[in-house]
């Protein structure tokens, strides 16, 4: 998630929530992850960003849909990062932590240069510079397990550095 503009895209967007197991369309309903209602039941859904990118226009007029996919034709850029950050995917009640879940469908030949070459290097350098500025965010790269741990910590009212909660509930099962 997200899958827009594909028909599998649910109506709920830019959210962290628990899908309602009893609903006819579980991904269309549920309760938002919140620090006021910890230990909710259901499948935790962590959506990636989905929004309009006005800096990347089709035919120079219409904004393009940005769904957080990192591809050879749509590499990560600082402008896309601004779009993702503004969408504000957070645990309700924890405005200091924003979760930006990006994805790629593996190292397909069409994505290899983007993933392993100059586009990704430029993006990481831009993130590094952004995080070093006085008003820049603290940026943490996390696995899916680590991100879920950070979400559960936020639900339980933890604050401070999200990095401290990488193993909050679910531990690594193997050392690398």
QUIKAUR-V973778 format. One line per field, one symbol per residue. phi: phi as a letter, one per 30 degrees, with the letter a starting at -180 (. if undefined). psi: psi as a letter, one per 20 degrees, with the letter a starting at -180 (. if undefined). burial: b if it has 16 or more other ideal C-beta (glycine too) atoms within 10 Angstrom, else e. Layout:
BEGIN
phi = ???
psi = ???
burial = ???
END
This chain:
BEGIN
phi = .dbdcdddddddbhbcacdddcddbedcblcddbdcbdidcjddccdddbaccddbcdhibddcdccidcbddbddbeddeddddddhdbdejbddcccbccabcicdedcedddcceedddddddddddddddcdddcbcbddddddddddddddidbjdeedcececccdcbdd
psi = prjqkqiiprhprlqoroqohiqhnhiirapppqiimrlrqrpppoqrqoapniinqpjjgpqqpojjporhimrqrhghhgggghhlorppimiioppoorqqlamqhiiggghibgghghgggggggghiqhjqqppppqrgghghghghgghjjqacphhikhkggpqqiqq.
burial = bbeeeeeebbebbbbbbbbbeeeeebbebbebbbbeeeeeebeebbbbbbbebeeeeeeeeeeebbbbbbebebbbbeebbebbeebebbbbebeebbbbbeeeeeeeeebeebbeeebbeebeeebeebeeeeeeeeeeebeeebbbbbbbbbbeebeeebeebbebeeeeeeee
END
